[in-house]
């Protein structure tokens, strides 16, 4: 299955709704959308209603309510099964992804092929590293990445996952009948999702600024989220389906920490 950005999907629907209701054309990339989980009871939030309130001469709450109503009326069943939108506060839009949609995306993220990253002897590795120019990552990324590798290595040793990468075996144990059993699972999922969207694998117009500073911020956020997950979510001695789901999140994190790192950053010593 192909990865389709939830953010772009949501931005497109909101953009279409604003055009239909207020006859105001906005490109989807002009719709601000930010991860707000776990701070709020939603996965994404958007202040677009507040942003265009002065332009339209309408209070933000009325704009937000109109957007939600239009989205709810025009959404096709497939989109409605993926996410829901509601008004929060004085005009914010909060978006909640469905658990089934998030679980199905874990399978896609696990299989995602990223240029410059390949699977080798049980781990994702960079295809090429300029050793003369290589640098160590920041301490928090070093520790998070080392923990990822240690957990994956232990899972192989305990025969919890096959040494050779076989996504059909891994993914067959992640069913959409499952639930996320800990908020730290969702937080780690959302941080990985943000990096995939940042990498802009389909070569669309990026939805976020592609700058070293923002890249570093995403990398630190992923490392922080992983370490919180590592502290709170057991991998061993739990239900096998839960273990597989959490190991998939760890393997995705290991891959995307490599993908988000600048080319000169060398993680190979932690394998």
Helices and strands as residue ranges (DSSP letters): H 6-22, G 28-30, E 34-35, E 44-46, H 48-51, H 53-56, H 60-74, H 77-80, E 83-88, E 92-97, H 99-111, E 117-120, E 123-126, G 131-133, H 139-157, H 167-172, H 183-199, H 212-232, H 240-260, G 268-270
